[in-house]
Amino acid sequence: MYTDLKDLKIGDMFLTQHNILLKRDLLFLLLSLVEFDELDKFAKNTFSLEISELNELISAYKEGFFGKIAEKGIGLLGHSRGGAISLLVGSEREEVKAVCTWASLAKLDRYSERQKVEWRNKGYLEVLNTRTKQLMRLNVSLLDDIEKNKEGSLNIETAVKSMRKPLLLAHGINDLAVPVSEAEILYDWANKKQSEIYKIFATGHTFDVKHPFEGSNKKLDSLLEKTNNFFKSNLS
């Protein structure tokens, strides 16, 4: 399983998920692509690089690199941007039997034309993380990646429409970072016979989880139970 941990608080949330899945005899692999003390790596990151690294992780797992290969198949779980990458990879890999997203993006090109002009003029774009108050730089290589591959390997619409495996789209109704309308767009593209949208009322992008992690809550417990049941039913 996989997530792109853009929020530090999400890391502890996925470790809670890890402990629950272990009790259900499911092997859990957590991939965090960029930590907040690695801003230089964050700046150089691209969506295509994330796809490549997740594919490498899946292949390494299948080849026994981690010492154990579960018999229940592979499921992908991604939060926010990691949800989008999980959709793109999950639609292509036959080994992936089910995909679950939490607050996933429906589009990767999220920048205005004014931002793109500034981005190219400076060679980078600075974005403020409103939770950590860090000013985070994105190199122009990310913009190049988006514009080069938006109709191909980074096309989420094509990926979801071609997916023929169980898909769970979980999203907080009050998400200000990624509006719940993006989950509705994903569901509109999806095969309704194998897909479900799960909206959680009165919660946002991190499902009321705070940093530093202070423990679970009713909203998160509901999400964890839904996710666990989804994988239990679809990984055999």
TARA-V345521 format. One record per pair of residues at least 12 apart in sequence whose C-alpha atoms are under 7 Angstrom apart, sorted by the first residue. I is the first residue (numbers start at 1). J is the second residue. D is the distance in whole Angstrom. If there is no record, write none. Layout:
BEGIN
I_J_D + I_J_D
END
This chain:
BEGIN
1_28_6 + 1_29_5 + 1_30_6 + 1_75_6 + 1_76_4 + 1_77_5 + 2_29_7 + 2_30_5 + 2_31_5 + 2_76_6 + 2_77_5 + 2_78_5 + 3_30_7 + 3_31_6 + 3_32_6 + 3_77_6 + 3_78_4 + 3_79_6 + 3_82_5 + 4_31_7 + 4_32_5 + 4_33_6 + 4_78_7 + 4_79_6 + 4_81_6 + 4_82_4 + 5_32_5 + 5_33_7 + 8_211_7 + 9_209_7 + 9_210_6 + 9_211_5 + 9_212_6 + 9_213_6 + 10_206_7 + 12_213_6 + 17_224_7 + 21_228_7 + 27_70_6 + 39_136_7 + 43_137_5 + 43_138_4 + 43_139_5 + 44_138_7 + 44_139_6 + 45_142_7 + 46_141_7 + 46_142_5 + 46_145_7 + 48_145_7 + 51_85_6 + 51_89_6 + 72_235_5 + 72_236_4 + 73_95_7 + 73_96_7 + 73_97_6 + 73_235_6 + 73_236_6 + 74_95_6 + 74_96_5 + 74_97_6 + 75_96_6 + 75_97_6 + 75_98_5 + 75_99_6 + 76_98_7 + 76_99_5 + 76_100_6 + 77_99_6 + 77_100_5 + 77_101_6 + 78_100_7 + 78_101_5 + 78_102_6 + 79_101_6 + 79_102_5 + 79_103_6 + 79_104_6 + 80_102_6 + 80_103_5 + 80_104_4 + 80_105_6 + 81_104_6 + 81_105_6 + 83_101_5 + 83_102_6 + 83_104_5 + 83_105_7 + 84_104_6 + 84_105_6 + 84_106_7 + 87_99_7 + 87_159_7 + 87_160_7 + 88_154_7 + 88_156_6 + 88_159_6 + 91_159_6 + 91_160_7 + 91_162_7 + 91_163_5 + 97_165_6 + 97_235_7 + 98_165_6 + 98_166_5 + 98_167_6 + 98_234_6 + 99_166_6 + 99_167_5 + 99_168_6 + 100_167_6 + 100_168_5 + 100_169_6 + 101_168_6 + 101_169_5 + 101_170_6 + 102_169_6 + 102_170_5 + 102_171_6 + 103_170_6 + 103_171_5 + 103_172_7 + 103_178_7 + 103_205_6 + 104_183_7 + 105_178_6 + 105_182_6 + 106_156_7 + 106_182_5 + 106_183_7 + 106_185_7 + 106_186_6 + 107_156_7 + 109_146_6 + 119_140_6 + 120_140_6 + 123_139_6 + 123_140_5 + 124_137_6 + 124_138_5 + 124_139_4 + 124_140_5 + 125_137_6 + 125_138_5 + 125_139_6 + 126_138_6 + 157_189_7 + 160_189_6 + 160_190_6 + 161_189_5 + 161_190_5 + 161_191_7 + 165_194_6 + 166_194_5 + 166_195_6 + 167_194_6 + 167_195_5 + 167_196_6 + 168_195_6 + 168_196_5 + 168_197_6 + 169_183_6 + 169_196_6 + 169_197_5 + 169_198_6 + 170_197_6 + 170_198_5 + 170_199_6 + 171_183_7 + 171_198_6 + 171_199_5 + 171_200_6 + 172_199_6 + 172_200_5 + 172_201_6 + 172_203_5 + 172_204_5 + 172_205_6 + 172_207_7 + 173_199_6 + 173_200_6 + 173_201_5 + 173_202_6 + 173_203_6 + 173_204_7 + 174_202_6 + 174_203_5 + 174_204_5 + 175_203_7 + 175_204_4 + 175_205_5 + 176_204_7 + 176_205_7 + 177_205_6 + 178_205_7 + 207_219_6 + 207_220_6
END
